[in-house]
Amino acid sequence: MEQTNTTQKPEGKGMAVAGFVLSLVALVFYFIVSPIVLIQAALGGGYGLGIFWLLLALAGTGLSVMGMMKLGKTGGKKGLAITGMILGLIALIFTILLVLGISKAQQAGGEFGDKFKDAMEQGLNQSLDSLTKATEKALDTTNMH
């Protein structure tokens, strides 16, 4: 009589690990990326990096969930997949708030940019006036001698 092996090898571990790593990267580096995104938006930039980070967090969460489902069906340990899912959800929430905040940063940056531009023009005009007066005075002094 032939024996058949009815136990399956757990599948989905690779997905769980990939989801965990992407979720961890999305969460840890969020604190570096978010100020860059907000500064970029305040200076007139777009949503590019913020949307990329949102997709990264979404991919990490999705891979973790898919890995957890496969591991659940084949009897594997789901700890890493659950951790990846939790980290991914946290990164996803933070990144959604960041993307929603980009438009506010663009508005604030626009107002700040206009005020900064006006102040720079005023300072430049004052400097040019002072330089012109100093040059005229120097020319007058040399012409008298």
BAFI-3210 file (N, C-alpha, C; in Angstrom, 3 decimals, decimal comma, padded with zeros to 6 digits):
// residues 145
n [1|2|3|4|5|6|7|8|9|10|11|12|13|14|15|16|17|18|19|20|21|22|23|24|25|26|27|28|29|30|31|32|33|34|35|36|37|38|39|40|41|42|43|44|45|46|47|48|49|50|51|52|53|54|55|56|57|58|59|60|61|62|63|64|65|66|67|68|69|70|71|72|73|74|75|76|77|78|79|80|81|82|83|84|85|86|87|88|89|90|91|92|93|94|95|96|97|98|99|100|101|102|103|104|105|106|107|108|109|110|111|112|113|114|115|116|117|118|119|120|121|122|123|124|125|126|127|128|129|130|131|132|133|134|135|136|137|138|139|140|141|142|143|144|145]
n.u [000,827|000,489|001,674|000,354|001,353|-000,270|000,108|000,650|003,159|003,780|002,681|003,245|005,001|007,064|005,666|004,686|007,052|008,066|005,983|006,172|008,749|008,443|006,416|007,684|009,801|008,264|007,081|009,240|010,946|009,145|009,211|011,371|010,793|008,369|008,823|010,333|008,522|006,569|008,025|008,731|006,172|005,435|007,145|006,082|005,986|004,703|002,541|004,057|006,193|004,785|002,552|003,896|004,923|002,567|001,665|003,711|003,306|000,771|001,297|002,958|001,155|-000,810|000,640|001,329|-001,198|-002,077|-000,086|-000,608|-003,149|-002,602|-000,798|-002,476|-004,272|-002,596|-001,495|000,699|002,926|001,771|002,779|004,752|003,475|001,191|002,366|003,564|001,241|000,046|002,051|002,055|-000,548|-000,445|001,556|000,195|-002,003|-000,657|000,553|-001,627|-002,689|-000,555|-000,592|-003,056|-002,411|-000,712|-001,889|-002,650|-000,133|000,835|-000,819|-000,157|002,532|002,393|001,358|003,394|005,520|004,854|004,985|007,663|008,935|008,137|009,403|012,072|012,366|011,947|014,101|016,210|015,815|016,251|018,939|020,087|019,431|020,935|023,507|023,635|023,477|025,816|027,719|027,289|028,006|030,682|031,649|031,125|032,848|035,341|035,305|035,466|038,025]
n.v [-001,175|002,175|005,147|008,372|011,684|013,890|016,289|019,698|021,867|024,927|027,798|031,095|032,404|033,923|036,082|037,167|037,945|039,806|041,701|042,486|043,679|045,796|047,252|047,939|049,530|051,571|052,695|053,382|055,053|056,986|059,121|060,502|061,056|062,498|065,262|066,136|065,908|067,753|070,159|070,249|070,524|072,994|074,614|074,636|072,214|068,992|066,140|063,840|062,283|061,823|060,332|058,105|057,095|056,447|054,372|052,538|051,919|050,822|048,606|047,096|046,535|045,107|042,861|041,674|040,972|039,187|037,213|036,394|035,277|033,100|031,652|031,023|029,250|027,133|026,356|027,647|029,690|032,844|035,167|037,088|038,081|039,244|041,223|042,744|043,585|045,219|047,197|048,183|049,208|051,287|052,892|053,448|054,973|057,224|058,146|058,709|060,873|062,589|062,977|064,232|066,534|067,819|069,622|071,685|072,513|073,421|075,626|077,244|077,554|078,974|081,473|082,191|082,181|084,304|086,495|086,292|086,715|089,386|090,678|090,118|091,504|094,141|094,430|094,086|096,296|098,388|097,926|098,361|101,060|102,214|101,492|102,859|105,541|105,642|105,217|107,450|109,457|108,832|109,300|112,027|113,005|112,316|113,799|116,415|116,779]
n.w [000,000|-000,811|000,666|001,042|001,263|003,178|004,365|003,856|002,633|004,176|002,477|001,186|002,786|001,692|000,599|002,947|004,239|002,376|002,443|005,109|005,135|003,253|004,533|006,916|005,957|004,778|007,049|008,816|007,267|006,670|008,408|007,553|004,921|004,983|005,926|003,739|001,632|002,436|002,455|-000,217|-001,329|-000,252|-001,602|-004,052|-005,346|-006,471|-005,971|-006,235|-004,721|-002,360|-003,249|-004,264|-001,853|-000,571|-002,238|-001,730|001,007|000,767|-000,867|000,852|002,936|001,518|000,505|002,931|003,945|001,949|002,184|004,806|004,500|002,753|004,328|006,429|005,202|004,521|006,871|008,058|010,111|011,117|012,210|011,315|009,067|010,179|011,749|009,699|008,414|010,373|010,752|008,154|007,938|009,797|008,608|006,270|007,142|008,216|005,842|004,198|005,593|005,202|002,393|002,159|003,489|001,764|-000,058|001,649|002,489|000,071|-000,339|001,880|001,346|-001,028|-000,200|001,577|-000,204|-001,913|-000,129|000,617|-001,834|-002,350|-000,186|-000,773|-003,216|-002,350|-000,568|-002,377|-004,084|-002,253|-001,686|-004,207|-004,563|-002,463|-003,301|-005,722|-004,826|-003,275|-005,260|-006,908|-005,101|-004,722|-007,296|-007,555|-005,637|-006,707|-009,040|-008,151|-007,436]
ca.u [000,000|001,247|001,273|000,377|001,645|-001,388|000,475|001,147|004,209|003,180|002,969|002,948|005,985|007,775|004,804|004,626|008,331|008,122|005,042|006,746|009,873|007,907|005,683|008,679|010,471|007,290|006,851|010,463|011,422|008,095|009,604|012,360|010,157|007,276|009,259|010,770|007,305|005,920|008,862|008,568|004,841|005,437|007,916|005,357|006,065|003,457|002,204|004,809|006,792|003,725|001,774|004,771|004,988|001,254|001,664|004,628|002,606|-000,329|001,884|003,382|-000,038|-001,438|001,442|001,203|-002,528|-002,100|000,755|-001,315|-004,240|-002,021|-000,252|-003,617|-004,824|-001,654|-001,069|001,972|002,900|001,359|003,240|005,421|002,466|000,342|003,187|003,662|-000,055|-000,138|002,974|001,582|-001,744|-000,002|002,218|-000,841|-002,759|000,222|000,791|-002,878|-002,726|000,474|-001,073|-004,110|-001,783|000,093|-002,580|-002,548|001,246|000,970|-001,474|000,670|003,765|002,095|001,278|004,745|006,349|004,547|005,540|009,119|009,317|007,983|010,451|013,347|012,374|012,102|015,488|017,081|015,658|016,931|020,376|020,458|019,380|022,097|024,698|023,605|023,827|027,229|028,497|027,188|028,794|032,103|031,959|031,136|034,064|036,504|035,216|035,810|039,494]
ca.v [000,000|003,400|006,222|009,714|012,737|014,824|017,576|020,646|022,781|026,269|028,718|032,486|032,994|034,951|037,261|037,745|038,620|040,987|042,675|043,006|044,565|047,019|048,000|048,489|050,628|052,654|053,351|053,956|056,157|058,003|060,273|061,235|061,458|063,459|066,666|066,433|066,084|069,009|071,270|070,254|071,063|074,412|075,319|074,561|070,876|068,247|065,019|062,674|061,451|061,435|059,257|056,925|056,547|055,843|053,091|051,647|051,453|049,983|047,337|046,354|046,039|044,099|041,630|041,060|040,360|038,006|036,192|035,888|034,412|031,853|030,913|030,510|028,109|026,012|026,006|028,263|030,700|034,114|036,284|038,113|038,674|040,101|042,397|043,536|044,210|046,296|048,279|048,749|050,027|052,518|053,701|053,869|056,066|058,397|058,629|059,324|062,201|063,390|063,355|065,216|067,769|068,444|070,800|072,771|073,006|074,194|076,914|078,021|077,874|080,019|082,733|082,475|082,480|085,658|087,440|086,189|087,364|090,830|091,137|090,066|092,609|095,379|094,472|094,285|097,692|099,237|097,742|099,044|102,508|102,570|101,355|103,968|106,768|105,573|105,377|108,869|110,248|108,589|109,977|113,458|113,296|112,241|114,863|117,665|116,891]
ca.w [000,000|-000,969|001,574|000,460|002,238|003,158|004,953|002,878|003,064|004,256|001,387|001,476|003,678|000,931|000,541|004,286|004,492|001,506|002,986|006,352|004,818|002,643|005,562|007,840|005,250|004,622|008,336|009,384|006,456|006,578|009,209|006,766|003,670|005,175|005,862|002,375|000,828|002,819|001,970|-001,665|-001,621|000,094|-002,629|-005,320|-005,932|-006,578|-005,101|-006,679|-003,685|-001,426|-003,860|-004,276|-000,494|-000,341|-002,942|-001,012|002,207|000,303|-001,324|002,034|003,620|000,668|000,511|004,261|004,040|001,080|002,813|005,979|004,039|002,253|005,461|007,175|004,479|004,466|008,225|008,440|011,173|010,520|013,031|010,526|008,191|011,019|012,083|008,480|008,163|011,355|010,394|006,894|008,188|010,457|007,577|005,329|007,771|008,241|004,488|003,738|006,207|004,536|001,062|002,363|003,949|000,713|-000,614|002,638|002,435|-001,157|-000,127|002,811|000,637|-001,999|000,531|002,068|-001,372|-002,375|000,845|000,530|-003,090|-002,156|000,727|-001,491|-004,176|-001,592|-000,100|-003,535|-004,514|-001,279|-001,882|-005,448|-004,301|-001,643|-004,142|-006,685|-004,100|-002,905|-006,492|-007,299|-004,146|-005,009|-008,561|-007,262|-004,868|-007,597|-010,032|-007,513|-007,288]
c.u [000,877|000,736|001,363|000,589|000,537|-001,048|001,089|002,263|003,586|003,636|002,624|003,957|006,758|006,973|004,755|005,901|008,438|007,183|005,560|007,845|009,367|007,177|006,645|009,409|009,531|007,086|008,098|010,914|010,357|008,539|010,732|011,686|009,115|007,746|009,705|009,560|006,647|006,712|008,718|007,220|004,786|006,187|007,285|005,408|004,728|003,349|003,093|005,333|005,756|002,894|002,610|004,803|003,659|001,174|002,589|003,962|001,464|000,177|002,334|002,210|-000,690|-000,679|001,347|-000,136|-002,600|-001,256|000,078|-002,434|-003,702|-001,465|-001,373|-004,214|-003,911|-001,055|000,264|001,799|002,695|001,888|003,856|004,431|001,566|001,099|003,323|002,371|-000,283|000,771|002,524|000,365|-001,381|000,661|001,201|-001,645|-001,924|000,370|-000,462|-003,002|-001,706|-000,009|-002,193|-003,538|-000,975|-000,592|-002,541|-001,150|001,475|000,339|-000,635|001,964|003,551|002,036|002,659|005,649|006,111|005,143|007,066|009,626|009,231|009,087|011,809|013,454|012,608|013,540|016,462|017,012|016,364|018,456|020,858|020,438|020,594|023,376|024,788|024,020|025,299|028,111|028,479|028,027|030,282|032,534|032,037|032,423|035,290|036,487|035,618|037,324|040,138]
c.v [001,246|004,470|007,555|010,722|013,787|016,174|018,465|021,476|024,181|027,162|030,140|033,158|034,117|036,238|037,959|038,514|039,890|042,082|043,311|044,022|045,879|047,882|048,661|049,677|051,834|053,405|054,050|055,180|057,229|059,278|061,069|061,829|062,557|064,913|067,067|066,723|067,425|070,226|071,396|070,868|072,557|075,244|075,197|073,210|070,167|067,108|063,791|061,768|060,987|060,282|057,980|056,272|055,888|054,471|052,075|051,072|050,512|048,620|046,486|045,749|044,917|042,789|040,919|040,354|039,105|036,873|035,578|034,939|033,074|031,003|030,321|029,273|026,896|025,675|026,577|029,264|032,071|035,341|037,425|038,825|039,623|041,378|043,321|044,260|045,392|047,484|048,970|049,633|051,345|053,447|054,245|055,046|057,347|059,000|059,251|060,728|063,140|063,872|064,383|066,565|068,489|069,690|071,970|073,366|073,832|075,573|077,808|078,450|078,968|081,382|083,150|082,875|083,883|086,706|087,460|086,913|088,886|091,388|091,143|091,209|093,939|095,523|094,712|095,724|098,646|099,141|098,459|100,559|102,963|102,512|102,496|105,276|106,785|105,764|106,828|109,750|110,080|109,293|111,486|113,846|113,267|113,330|116,221|117,850|117,009]
c.w [000,000|-000,016|000,847|001,572|002,138|003,765|003,873|003,480|003,099|003,102|001,827|002,374|002,977|000,828|001,888|004,602|003,654|002,020|004,254|006,059|004,208|003,669|006,544|007,212|005,136|005,929|008,859|008,592|006,224|007,288|008,556|005,531|003,883|005,219|004,456|001,492|001,155|002,367|000,457|-002,054|-001,324|-000,936|-004,010|-005,993|-005,897|-005,580|-005,327|-005,589|-002,669|-001,960|-003,928|-002,901|-000,117|-001,010|-002,257|000,235|001,843|-000,166|-000,141|002,782|002,815|000,644|001,856|004,412|003,172|001,648|004,018|005,561|003,524|003,388|006,303|006,521|004,519|005,831|008,651|009,571|010,545|011,259|012,245|009,606|008,978|011,390|010,878|008,174|009,108|011,030|009,111|007,080|008,863|009,439|006,582|005,880|007,791|006,845|003,887|004,316|005,554|003,176|001,170|002,798|002,882|000,164|000,356|002,636|001,181|-000,994|000,779|002,136|-000,382|-001,346|001,024|000,912|-001,890|-001,437|000,766|-000,716|-002,955|-001,263|000,037|-002,506|-003,468|-001,098|-001,235|-004,035|-003,565|-001,449|-003,132|-005,284|-003,501|-002,463|-005,154|-006,011|-003,725|-004,128|-006,951|-006,391|-004,417|-006,291|-008,362|-006,542|-005,779|-008,651|-009,453|-007,453|-008,568]
res [m|e|q|t|n|t|t|q|k|p|e|g|k|g|m|a|v|a|g|f|v|l|s|l|v|a|l|v|f|y|f|i|v|s|p|i|v|l|i|q|a|a|l|g|g|g|y|g|l|g|i|f|w|l|l|l|a|l|a|g|t|g|l|s|v|m|g|m|m|k|l|g|k|t|g|g|k|k|g|l|a|i|t|g|m|i|l|g|l|i|a|l|i|f|t|i|l|l|v|l|g|i|s|k|a|q|q|a|g|g|e|f|g|d|k|f|k|d|a|m|e|q|g|l|n|q|s|l|d|s|l|t|k|a|t|e|k|a|l|d|t|t|n|m|h]
***
